[in-house]
Amino acid sequence: MDIAGYTQKYQRIMKQLEKLVEELKQEDYNSRLSFVLSALDDDCIAGKDQHPLLFNEIILPVFIEEYKNENAKFIYFIGKYFKMIIPAKTEFLEEIKLSELYQADDLSCLVYFYGKSFMLDKNQMTLDYLFEILSRHFIISFWCDDESDLVKFPTRYYMEFVKPLEEKLKKCKELCKISGNDKWGKVLAEWEGMVAVLYKYGDYVREHAYMSFNDYLKEIGLMKKIEGKPNHYSCSITP
């Protein structure tokens, strides 16, 4: 492998990128806006680590401005590319005056931005994208059995694990009701059932003795069930 050759190629690309950023900074705001929209529509911004200068100097300022303008499409993009914002999360939230999200986990921030975008333009695709992300989150939360260790600390279990899931569920139910589309009704009912079982599991351990979540499910005659296909998984707890 020609390491020196790849290094030189990388350096040339970075110099070209620096030149592009400087040229864009000389353009008016509408030109920068058009550039960012085209780049995001084409999904060619792979990640902040690959384009730190472009993201910090060009994309992030446009995100901030268009959030203030209540631009639904750009608020959707903020959710989609939020992982690129995370290193500058606090500063970003300060700029757009969202102090209520300072202590929120990253997924709660996604729920907020996708939800706000949906409320502005009622685009069902935005809701579908959000629910697909949350489906994976609910599956991971139940399948990894992380709750079995956390339940030993009741306050943390409820505040750090169960309550955040319940809050996300509540927000999704509100958005689904507003959409008038019952596409995700069955999934929301499954999530609601999961949250209810998690509350009962915490109560059982507190009142009796420690038991792993999987053993608790066996004790009460239930089991975890996962079905579907990638991006459309469904997880539930059934007899």
C-alpha positions as CSV (number, residue, x, y, z in Angstrom):
1,M,0.0,0.0,0.0
2,D,1.4,3.4,-1.0
3,I,0.8,5.3,2.3
4,A,2.7,8.3,1.1
5,G,0.7,8.5,-2.0
6,Y,-2.6,8.3,-0.2
7,T,-1.4,10.9,2.3
8,Q,-0.5,13.3,-0.5
9,K,-3.9,12.7,-2.2
10,Y,-5.7,13.4,1.1
11,Q,-3.8,16.6,1.6
12,R,-4.7,17.8,-1.9
13,I,-8.4,17.0,-1.2
14,M,-8.3,19.0,2.0
15,K,-6.7,22.0,0.3
16,Q,-9.4,21.9,-2.3
17,L,-12.0,21.7,0.5
18,E,-10.5,24.6,2.3
19,K,-10.6,26.6,-1.0
20,L,-14.2,25.6,-1.5
21,V,-15.1,26.8,2.0
22,E,-13.4,30.1,1.5
23,E,-15.2,30.7,-1.8
24,L,-18.6,29.8,-0.2
25,K,-18.0,32.2,2.7
26,Q,-17.6,35.0,0.1
27,E,-21.0,34.2,-1.4
28,D,-24.3,35.6,-0.2
29,Y,-26.5,33.6,2.2
30,N,-28.9,32.4,-0.4
31,S,-26.0,30.9,-2.4
32,R,-24.7,29.0,0.6
33,L,-28.2,27.9,1.4
34,S,-28.6,26.4,-2.1
35,F,-25.3,24.7,-1.8
36,V,-26.1,23.1,1.6
37,L,-29.6,22.0,0.4
38,S,-28.1,20.4,-2.7
39,A,-25.4,18.6,-0.6
40,L,-27.9,17.3,1.9
41,D,-30.5,16.3,-0.7
42,D,-27.8,14.3,-2.5
43,D,-26.7,12.8,0.8
44,C,-23.0,13.5,0.0
45,I,-22.1,14.7,3.5
46,A,-21.0,11.5,5.0
47,G,-20.0,12.8,8.4
48,K,-18.4,15.6,10.4
49,D,-15.1,13.7,10.7
50,Q,-14.7,13.7,7.0
51,H,-15.9,17.3,6.5
52,P,-15.2,19.2,9.7
53,L,-14.3,22.5,8.1
54,L,-17.2,22.4,5.7
55,F,-19.7,21.4,8.4
56,N,-18.6,24.0,11.0
57,E,-18.1,26.9,8.7
58,I,-20.9,26.4,6.1
59,I,-23.5,23.8,7.1
60,L,-24.0,24.5,10.8
61,P,-24.6,28.2,10.4
62,V,-27.3,27.4,7.8
63,F,-28.9,24.9,10.1
64,I,-29.1,27.6,12.8
65,E,-30.6,30.2,10.5
66,E,-33.1,27.9,9.0
67,Y,-34.2,26.6,12.3
68,K,-35.0,30.1,13.3
69,N,-36.9,30.5,10.0
70,E,-38.9,27.4,10.9
71,N,-37.9,25.7,7.7
72,A,-39.4,22.2,8.0
73,K,-37.0,20.6,5.5
74,F,-33.9,21.9,7.2
75,I,-35.3,21.0,10.7
76,Y,-35.7,17.5,9.3
77,F,-32.1,17.6,8.1
78,I,-31.0,18.7,11.6
79,G,-32.6,15.5,12.9
80,K,-31.1,13.4,10.2
81,Y,-27.6,14.7,10.6
82,F,-27.7,15.3,14.3
83,K,-24.8,12.9,15.0
84,M,-22.7,15.5,13.2
85,I,-23.9,18.2,15.6
86,I,-23.3,16.3,18.8
87,P,-19.7,17.6,19.3
88,A,-21.1,21.1,19.2
89,K,-24.5,20.2,20.7
90,T,-24.5,22.6,23.6
91,E,-23.4,25.6,21.5
92,F,-25.9,24.7,18.8
93,L,-28.8,24.5,21.3
94,E,-27.7,27.8,22.8
95,E,-27.8,29.4,19.4
96,I,-31.3,28.3,18.7
97,K,-32.4,28.9,22.3
98,L,-33.4,25.4,23.2
99,S,-32.3,25.3,26.8
100,E,-34.8,22.5,27.6
101,L,-32.7,20.1,25.6
102,Y,-29.4,20.9,27.2
103,Q,-29.6,17.8,29.5
104,A,-31.6,15.6,27.0
105,D,-30.1,12.5,25.5
106,D,-29.3,12.6,21.8
107,L,-32.4,10.4,20.8
108,S,-34.7,12.8,22.7
109,C,-33.2,15.6,20.6
110,L,-34.0,13.6,17.4
111,V,-37.6,13.2,18.5
112,Y,-37.8,16.9,19.1
113,F,-36.4,17.9,15.7
114,Y,-38.3,15.3,13.6
115,G,-41.4,16.2,15.6
116,K,-41.1,19.9,15.0
117,S,-40.4,19.3,11.3
118,F,-43.6,17.2,11.0
119,M,-45.7,19.7,12.9
120,L,-44.6,22.4,10.3
121,D,-45.4,20.5,7.1
122,K,-47.2,17.3,8.2
123,N,-44.9,15.2,6.0
124,Q,-45.7,11.5,6.8
125,M,-42.2,10.5,5.6
126,T,-40.7,12.4,8.5
127,L,-42.8,10.6,11.0
128,D,-42.0,7.2,9.3
129,Y,-38.3,8.0,9.5
130,L,-38.5,8.9,13.2
131,F,-40.6,5.8,14.1
132,E,-38.1,3.5,12.3
133,I,-35.3,5.0,14.4
134,L,-37.3,4.5,17.5
135,S,-38.2,1.0,16.6
136,R,-34.5,0.1,16.6
137,H,-34.1,1.9,19.9
138,F,-36.9,0.0,21.6
139,I,-35.6,-3.3,20.3
140,I,-32.1,-2.7,21.5
141,S,-33.5,-1.5,24.9
142,F,-35.4,-4.8,25.4
143,W,-33.1,-7.2,23.6
144,C,-29.8,-6.3,25.4
145,D,-31.3,-6.9,28.9
146,D,-29.6,-3.7,30.1
147,E,-32.5,-3.1,32.5
148,S,-31.5,-6.2,34.5
149,D,-28.5,-4.4,36.0
150,L,-30.0,-1.0,36.3
151,V,-33.1,-2.2,38.1
152,K,-30.9,-2.8,41.2
153,F,-31.0,1.0,41.6
154,P,-34.7,1.8,41.5
155,T,-34.5,5.6,41.2
156,R,-32.0,5.4,38.3
157,Y,-34.0,2.6,36.7
158,Y,-37.2,4.6,36.6
159,M,-35.6,8.0,35.8
160,E,-32.9,6.9,33.3
161,F,-34.4,3.9,31.6
162,V,-38.2,3.6,31.9
163,K,-39.3,7.3,32.1
164,P,-37.3,8.3,28.9
165,L,-38.9,5.5,27.0
166,E,-42.3,6.5,28.2
167,E,-41.8,10.1,27.3
168,K,-40.7,9.1,23.7
169,L,-43.8,6.9,23.5
170,K,-46.1,9.7,24.6
171,K,-44.6,12.1,22.1
172,C,-45.0,9.6,19.3
173,K,-48.6,8.9,20.2
174,E,-49.3,12.6,20.0
175,L,-47.7,12.9,16.6
176,C,-49.5,9.8,15.3
177,K,-52.8,11.2,16.4
178,I,-52.1,14.6,14.7
179,S,-51.2,12.8,11.5
180,G,-54.5,11.0,11.3
181,N,-52.7,8.0,10.0
182,D,-52.8,4.8,12.0
183,K,-49.9,3.2,10.1
184,W,-47.9,2.9,13.3
185,G,-50.8,2.2,15.7
186,K,-49.9,-1.5,16.2
187,V,-46.2,-0.7,16.9
188,L,-47.2,2.0,19.4
189,A,-49.4,-0.4,21.2
190,E,-46.5,-2.9,21.4
191,W,-44.2,-0.2,22.8
192,E,-46.9,0.8,25.3
193,G,-47.1,-2.9,26.4
194,M,-43.3,-3.0,26.8
195,V,-43.2,0.1,29.0
196,A,-46.0,-1.3,31.2
197,V,-44.1,-4.5,31.7
198,L,-40.9,-2.6,32.6
199,Y,-42.8,-0.7,35.3
200,K,-44.1,-4.0,36.7
201,Y,-40.7,-5.5,36.6
202,G,-39.2,-2.7,38.6
203,D,-42.0,-3.0,41.2
204,Y,-41.5,-6.7,41.4
205,V,-37.7,-6.4,42.1
206,R,-38.3,-3.7,44.6
207,E,-41.0,-5.6,46.5
208,H,-39.5,-9.1,46.3
209,A,-35.9,-9.9,45.2
210,Y,-33.6,-9.3,42.3
211,M,-34.4,-11.3,39.1
212,S,-33.1,-10.7,35.6
213,F,-35.6,-9.3,33.2
214,N,-35.6,-12.4,31.0
215,D,-36.2,-14.6,34.1
216,Y,-39.0,-12.2,35.2
217,L,-40.7,-12.6,31.9
218,K,-40.6,-16.4,32.2
219,E,-41.9,-16.1,35.8
220,I,-45.0,-14.2,34.5
221,G,-45.4,-16.4,31.4
222,L,-44.3,-13.9,28.8
223,M,-41.5,-13.9,26.2
224,K,-39.8,-11.4,23.9
225,K,-40.7,-11.6,20.2
226,I,-39.0,-9.9,17.3
227,E,-40.2,-10.0,13.7
228,G,-40.1,-8.0,10.4
229,K,-37.2,-7.0,8.2
230,P,-34.4,-4.4,8.3
231,N,-35.7,-0.9,9.1
232,H,-39.1,-2.3,9.8
233,Y,-38.5,-4.5,12.8
234,S,-41.2,-5.0,15.4
235,C,-40.5,-6.1,19.0
236,S,-43.2,-7.1,21.5
237,I,-43.8,-9.1,24.6
238,T,-46.3,-11.9,24.2
239,P,-47.6,-14.9,26.1
